[in-house]
Every structure is written in C-alpha cells, then in structure tokens.
C-alpha cells in the first residue's frame, strides 16, 4: 500500500476528506520524525515503539566493484512491533513455501 492508497483508506475509515486524512497522516509522521530527532522514543501501546538507534562503523563490500568500503557510524530510526500487532499478524498470515523459497501467505 502506498501513501495515496493509505490516505484513501484512512479517509473512508474516519469520515475525513482525503485532504484531511492526508493532513492527519502528515501530522502523525511529522510528529514521529520530530520526536525521534530529539532522541526520544515514540511508544504507541499495542502497536509498537519507534526509537533512534546507534549503528557501529562497519566495513562492507560494494557488490558491483568488489571494493571494500567503510560505512561510518550513524543513528537510524528503528521500529519494534508491540505484542498486539505481532499477535494479530501471526493469526492472520502464515509462512508458505513457494518454489523452494519462504514467503508470507494466508
């Protein structure tokens, strides 16, 4: 689902206009971004936790050139799903094997 599809479903579910739904979504994502940039977590009980996480410096290999590159340490946003979200997804979706690969199915 992309942002436009999400806005349409949010609009239908809440009774907001599409413009209002887009503004609400932008406000929520903006607020999460602002809070993370202040090094504060955002806990949405039952859904999950957004938090900034530190990553160590690492050495990687460029797959196109096979050259070694150094990736500097940095802070990245992270999401940890809550128990209610994990339980809901676990009840509705299953792991299936297709052509020797594991995929998500119903």
LUMGULO-197749 format. One line per field, with one value per atom (N, C-alpha, C): residue number from 1; residue in one letter; atom name; x, y, z. Coordinates in pm, 1 decimal, always signed. Layout:
BEGIN
num	c(NUM/...)
residuo	c(a/...)
atomo	c(CA/...)
x	c(X/...)
y	c(Y/...)
z	c(Z/...)
# end
This chain:
BEGIN
num	c(1/1/1/2/2/2/3/3/3/4/4/4/5/5/5/6/6/6/7/7/7/8/8/8/9/9/9/10/10/10/11/11/11/12/12/12/13/13/13/14/14/14/15/15/15/16/16/16/17/17/17/18/18/18/19/19/19/20/20/20/21/21/21/22/22/22/23/23/23/24/24/24/25/25/25/26/26/26/27/27/27/28/28/28/29/29/29/30/30/30/31/31/31/32/32/32/33/33/33/34/34/34/35/35/35/36/36/36/37/37/37/38/38/38/39/39/39/40/40/40/41/41/41/42/42/42/43/43/43/44/44/44/45/45/45/46/46/46/47/47/47/48/48/48/49/49/49/50/50/50/51/51/51/52/52/52/53/53/53/54/54/54/55/55/55/56/56/56/57/57/57/58/58/58/59/59/59/60/60/60/61/61/61/62/62/62/63/63/63/64/64/64/65/65/65/66/66/66/67/67/67/68/68/68/69/69/69/70/70/70/71/71/71/72/72/72/73/73/73/74/74/74/75/75/75/76/76/76/77/77/77/78/78/78/79/79/79/80/80/80/81/81/81/82/82/82/83/83/83/84/84/84/85/85/85/86/86/86/87/87/87/88/88/88/89/89/89/90/90/90/91/91/91/92/92/92/93/93/93/94/94/94/95/95/95/96/96/96/97/97/97/98/98/98/99/99/99/100/100/100/101/101/101/102/102/102/103/103/103/104/104/104/105/105/105/106/106/106)
residuo	c(x/x/x/x/x/x/x/x/x/x/x/x/x/x/x/x/x/x/x/x/x/x/x/x/x/x/x/x/x/x/x/x/x/x/x/x/x/x/x/x/x/x/x/x/x/x/x/x/x/x/x/x/x/x/x/x/x/x/x/x/x/x/x/x/x/x/x/x/x/x/x/x/x/x/x/x/x/x/x/x/x/x/x/x/x/x/x/x/x/x/x/x/x/x/x/x/x/x/x/x/x/x/x/x/x/x/x/x/x/x/x/x/x/x/x/x/x/x/x/x/x/x/x/x/x/x/x/x/x/x/x/x/x/x/x/x/x/x/x/x/x/x/x/x/x/x/x/x/x/x/x/x/x/x/x/x/x/x/x/x/x/x/x/x/x/x/x/x/x/x/x/x/x/x/x/x/x/x/x/x/x/x/x/x/x/x/x/x/x/x/x/x/x/x/x/x/x/x/x/x/x/x/x/x/x/x/x/x/x/x/x/x/x/x/x/x/x/x/x/x/x/x/x/x/x/x/x/x/x/x/x/x/x/x/x/x/x/x/x/x/x/x/x/x/x/x/x/x/x/x/x/x/x/x/x/x/x/x/x/x/x/x/x/x/x/x/x/x/x/x/x/x/x/x/x/x/x/x/x/x/x/x/x/x/x/x/x/x/x/x/x/x/x/x/x/x/x/x/x/x/x/x/x/x/x/x/x/x/x/x/x/x/x/x/x/x/x/x)
atomo	c(N/CA/C/N/CA/C/N/CA/C/N/CA/C/N/CA/C/N/CA/C/N/CA/C/N/CA/C/N/CA/C/N/CA/C/N/CA/C/N/CA/C/N/CA/C/N/CA/C/N/CA/C/N/CA/C/N/CA/C/N/CA/C/N/CA/C/N/CA/C/N/CA/C/N/CA/C/N/CA/C/N/CA/C/N/CA/C/N/CA/C/N/CA/C/N/CA/C/N/CA/C/N/CA/C/N/CA/C/N/CA/C/N/CA/C/N/CA/C/N/CA/C/N/CA/C/N/CA/C/N/CA/C/N/CA/C/N/CA/C/N/CA/C/N/CA/C/N/CA/C/N/CA/C/N/CA/C/N/CA/C/N/CA/C/N/CA/C/N/CA/C/N/CA/C/N/CA/C/N/CA/C/N/CA/C/N/CA/C/N/CA/C/N/CA/C/N/CA/C/N/CA/C/N/CA/C/N/CA/C/N/CA/C/N/CA/C/N/CA/C/N/CA/C/N/CA/C/N/CA/C/N/CA/C/N/CA/C/N/CA/C/N/CA/C/N/CA/C/N/CA/C/N/CA/C/N/CA/C/N/CA/C/N/CA/C/N/CA/C/N/CA/C/N/CA/C/N/CA/C/N/CA/C/N/CA/C/N/CA/C/N/CA/C/N/CA/C/N/CA/C/N/CA/C/N/CA/C/N/CA/C/N/CA/C/N/CA/C/N/CA/C/N/CA/C/N/CA/C/N/CA/C/N/CA/C/N/CA/C/N/CA/C/N/CA/C/N/CA/C/N/CA/C/N/CA/C/N/CA/C/N/CA/C/N/CA/C/N/CA/C)
x	c(+85.6/+0.0/+90.2/+66.6/+144.4/+70.6/+130.3/+73.2/-65.9/-84.1/-215.3/-323.6/-291.4/-387.1/-417.8/-314.5/-333.0/-425.2/-403.5/-487.8/-632.4/-655.4/-791.9/-860.1/-789.6/-848.9/-869.7/-775.9/-790.3/-911.5/-929.0/-1042.8/-1174.1/-1181.2/-1302.7/-1332.7/-1227.6/-1245.4/-1284.1/-1234.3/-1257.3/-1366.0/-1404.9/-1502.0/-1438.8/-1307.0/-1237.2/-1232.1/-1217.2/-1194.4/-1055.2/-1026.5/-893.0/-787.5/-820.6/-727.3/-703.4/-810.0/-798.3/-721.2/-744.9/-674.1/-525.6/-492.5/-351.7/-284.7/-355.9/-300.8/-279.2/-372.1/-359.3/-239.4/-226.1/-114.3/+18.2/+24.9/+146.7/+179.9/+77.4/+99.9/+156.2/+101.8/+149.0/+293.1/+321.2/+457.3/+556.0/+513.5/+599.4/+629.6/+528.5/+546.8/+641.1/+627.6/+718.2/+860.8/+879.0/+1012.3/+1073.7/+994.9/+1044.1/+1087.0/+1006.2/+1035.9/+1162.5/+1178.1/+1298.2/+1422.2/+1408.0/+1524.0/+1567.2/+1482.8/+1518.5/+1571.5/+1599.4/+1649.0/+1549.6/+1421.4/+1315.7/+1238.4/+1202.3/+1122.5/+975.3/+903.2/+758.2/+696.0/+620.7/+557.3/+408.0/+359.9/+217.3/+172.1/+117.7/+83.2/-5.1/+33.5/-40.1/+5.9/+72.7/+120.1/+270.4/+346.0/+490.5/+564.4/+695.7/+782.7/+879.2/+881.7/+978.8/+1089.1/+1214.5/+1323.6/+1446.0/+1531.0/+1657.4/+1757.1/+1834.1/+1934.0/+2068.5/+2173.9/+2309.5/+2359.8/+2425.9/+2489.8/+2640.7/+2711.7/+2857.4/+2912.3/+3033.1/+3104.7/+3127.0/+3120.3/+3140.5/+3212.4/+3271.4/+3335.7/+3246.9/+3220.6/+3133.8/+3204.6/+3141.7/+3195.6/+3091.2/+3134.4/+3047.1/+3025.6/+2901.9/+2878.9/+2909.8/+2908.4/+2936.6/+3085.3/+3163.1/+3306.7/+3392.5/+3333.4/+3403.4/+3502.8/+3494.8/+3583.7/+3532.4/+3625.9/+3589.9/+3559.3/+3451.2/+3415.6/+3390.0/+3415.1/+3390.8/+3260.8/+3167.4/+3040.9/+3053.4/+3045.2/+3064.4/+2950.1/+2978.9/+2872.6/+2765.6/+2643.4/+2532.9/+2414.5/+2319.5/+2194.7/+2085.5/+2006.0/+1899.2/+1767.9/+1654.4/+1526.3/+1499.8/+1436.0/+1405.2/+1261.8/+1200.6/+1064.7/+1062.6/+1004.6/+985.6/+835.5/+777.5/+632.9/+592.4/+473.1/+418.1/+355.7/+328.6/+273.6/+140.2/+51.6/-79.7/-65.7/+25.1/+46.3/+105.1/+204.8/+265.3/+162.2/+79.4/-22.6/-123.5/-167.4/-266.4/-209.6/-88.2/-25.9/-4.4/+38.9/+63.0/-63.2/-176.9/-304.3/-354.7/-326.7/-384.9/-296.9/-165.1/-75.2/+7.3/+50.6/+130.5/+253.1/+352.6/+470.2/+438.8/+457.0/+434.2/+561.0/+578.2/+694.5/+649.6/+716.1/+686.3/+818.4/+829.0/+949.4/+1075.2/+1066.9/+1182.6/+1214.7/+1131.6/+1152.8/+1041.8/+1072.9/+971.6/+910.7/+778.2/+705.9/+592.9/+531.2/+416.2/+290.5/+199.1/+73.2/-38.1/-158.5/-274.2/-305.7)
y	c(-116.3/+0.0/+122.5/+214.7/+337.5/+447.6/+565.8/+673.4/+714.9/+725.2/+764.9/+662.9/+535.4/+430.5/+435.4/+460.8/+470.1/+587.0/+700.2/+818.5/+788.8/+721.0/+686.5/+597.7/+496.4/+406.4/+477.3/+563.8/+641.4/+733.9/+794.7/+882.2/+805.5/+687.8/+606.5/+558.3/+522.5/+467.2/+573.5/+696.6/+801.2/+901.1/+903.2/+1002.1/+1137.1/+1145.8/+1269.3/+1281.1/+1402.5/+1419.7/+1366.4/+1344.0/+1295.6/+1397.7/+1525.4/+1630.3/+1626.1/+1608.6/+1599.9/+1476.6/+1364.6/+1240.4/+1255.5/+1320.8/+1342.8/+1432.9/+1537.9/+1627.8/+1553.2/+1467.0/+1389.8/+1295.2/+1225.7/+1134.0/+1209.4/+1322.3/+1402.3/+1454.3/+1490.0/+1537.5/+1426.1/+1305.4/+1192.2/+1156.6/+1141.8/+1105.1/+1216.7/+1341.6/+1453.8/+1456.3/+1429.4/+1428.1/+1315.0/+1199.5/+1088.4/+1126.8/+1185.6/+1226.7/+1330.1/+1430.7/+1535.0/+1476.6/+1386.8/+1326.3/+1242.2/+1162.2/+1080.9/+1167.7/+1280.3/+1368.0/+1435.1/+1431.0/+1482.2/+1369.8/+1253.7/+1135.1/+1084.1/+1091.8/+1042.0/+933.1/+825.6/+720.4/+760.4/+695.0/+712.4/+575.4/+561.9/+435.4/+445.0/+363.9/+354.9/+219.3/+219.1/+95.7/+7.0/-119.2/-215.1/-219.2/-113.7/-108.1/-129.7/-46.0/-62.5/+59.0/+51.7/+157.4/+200.5/+330.6/+389.8/+447.8/+425.9/+481.6/+502.9/+599.5/+614.7/+512.2/+450.0/+350.7/+385.6/+362.2/+386.3/+261.9/+283.0/+172.9/+192.5/+85.2/+89.4/+112.6/+160.4/+169.2/+26.4/+6.3/-128.7/-123.4/-232.9/-247.3/-335.6/-291.1/-364.5/-381.0/-457.3/-476.3/-427.5/-341.0/-293.3/-410.9/-458.5/-577.3/-555.9/-431.3/-406.1/-404.8/-343.2/-329.1/-421.5/-486.2/-570.8/-491.6/-359.4/-275.4/-270.6/-269.3/-256.4/-109.7/-86.7/+49.4/+53.3/+168.4/+187.6/+265.2/+209.0/+276.1/+337.3/+470.5/+534.2/+503.8/+522.6/+502.7/+608.8/+572.6/+664.6/+627.9/+718.3/+695.2/+670.4/+564.5/+528.9/+513.0/+539.3/+512.8/+362.5/+316.4/+173.9/+158.6/+45.8/+16.0/-123.1/-135.2/-265.6/-286.0/-384.9/-406.2/-448.9/-405.4/-443.1/-581.8/-636.7/-771.7/-785.6/-687.6/-696.0/-700.3/-620.0/-619.3/-752.8/-803.4/-932.3/-1044.7/-1043.8/-1148.1/-1142.8/-1023.4/-1008.5/-1058.0/-1016.8/-1058.8/-1210.4/-1263.3/-1406.9/-1490.1/-1435.9/-1509.1/-1504.6/-1396.7/-1378.5/-1425.7/-1432.1/-1469.3/-1591.3/-1665.6/-1785.7/-1782.5/-1861.5/-1879.9/-1994.7/-1971.5/-2075.8/-2090.8/-2207.7/-2231.7/-2232.0/-2149.3/-2142.6/-2152.4/-2248.0/-2268.7/-2274.0/-2339.6/-2353.3/-2231.0/-2126.4/-2004.9/-1988.8/-1927.8/-1899.4/-1763.4/-1756.6/-1632.7/-1620.3/-1503.7/-1478.9/-1507.9/-1583.4/-1614.7/-1619.0/-1647.9/-1655.4/-1795.9)
z	c(+0.0/+0.0/+0.0/-91.8/-93.4/-16.9/-10.7/+70.0/+20.5/-109.7/-162.9/-127.8/-140.7/-104.6/+45.1/+124.7/+269.2/+302.8/+238.3/+262.1/+224.9/+112.7/+71.8/+175.9/+225.1/+324.8/+457.9/+494.9/+618.1/+607.4/+492.6/+468.2/+481.2/+419.8/+424.1/+566.6/+640.5/+773.8/+877.0/+860.1/+960.1/+921.9/+795.7/+751.5/+720.1/+729.6/+692.8/+540.9/+493.0/+349.4/+319.1/+190.9/+154.7/+195.6/+180.9/+220.5/+371.5/+447.1/+592.6/+636.2/+568.3/+600.4/+570.3/+457.6/+422.3/+526.3/+570.0/+671.8/+804.1/+841.0/+964.7/+956.0/+843.7/+825.2/+828.0/+757.5/+756.0/+895.4/+973.0/+1109.9/+1197.1/+1184.9/+1265.9/+1228.6/+1100.0/+1059.5/+1092.5/+1079.1/+1114.9/+1263.4/+1345.0/+1490.2/+1532.7/+1470.3/+1499.6/+1461.8/+1343.9/+1298.4/+1391.3/+1430.8/+1521.0/+1654.9/+1707.6/+1837.6/+1830.7/+1724.1/+1708.5/+1693.4/+1623.6/+1603.9/+1734.3/+1836.8/+1969.7/+2058.5/+1997.7/+2068.1/+2172.1/+2139.4/+2227.3/+2154.3/+2222.5/+2159.3/+2151.0/+2062.2/+2049.8/+2073.2/+2181.6/+2216.5/+2190.1/+2097.6/+2068.1/+2121.9/+2242.3/+2311.6/+2224.3/+2213.2/+2132.7/+1988.0/+1942.8/+1804.1/+1797.4/+1868.6/+1866.7/+1915.5/+1902.4/+1952.5/+1842.7/+1814.1/+1724.6/+1812.2/+1773.7/+1852.8/+1764.9/+1803.4/+1731.6/+1784.8/+1695.0/+1735.9/+1673.7/+1749.6/+1701.8/+1629.6/+1516.4/+1443.0/+1447.6/+1467.8/+1468.2/+1327.9/+1321.8/+1195.4/+1145.9/+1016.2/+963.3/+829.2/+793.3/+662.9/+577.5/+457.1/+365.0/+231.0/+143.8/+9.3/-90.4/-181.9/-289.0/-384.5/-401.1/-484.3/-632.7/-679.3/-820.9/-850.6/-760.3/-785.9/-700.4/-600.0/-504.0/-418.5/-424.5/-344.0/-200.6/-106.6/+34.8/+62.9/+137.9/+176.3/+326.6/+385.5/+527.7/+541.7/+617.0/+644.8/+784.0/+794.8/+925.2/+1021.5/+1149.6/+1248.5/+1226.4/+1260.5/+1237.8/+1325.9/+1330.1/+1403.1/+1299.8/+1322.1/+1229.5/+1305.4/+1240.3/+1306.6/+1307.7/+1414.0/+1425.8/+1476.2/+1443.2/+1488.1/+1547.7/+1665.2/+1728.5/+1746.1/+1679.2/+1690.1/+1830.2/+1871.5/+2000.5/+1995.9/+2111.3/+2122.3/+2049.2/+2064.1/+1999.7/+1847.3/+1792.0/+1647.0/+1601.2/+1673.1/+1636.4/+1643.1/+1747.7/+1761.5/+1647.6/+1611.2/+1503.7/+1370.0/+1338.5/+1213.1/+1214.3/+1328.0/+1340.9/+1324.8/+1365.3/+1349.8/+1206.2/+1133.5/+1000.7/+885.5/+907.4/+798.8/+837.4/+738.1/+758.6/+668.2/+704.9/+620.4/+525.8/+396.4/+295.9/+211.7/+155.7/+70.8/-74.2/-155.4/-298.7/-373.8/-460.0/-541.4/-456.3/-343.0/-255.7/-171.9/-179.1/-101.5/+0.3/+113.0/+213.6/+184.4/+188.0/+163.5/+263.4/+266.0/+351.8/+271.7/+330.0/+263.9/+365.2/+320.0/+410.6/+445.6)
# end
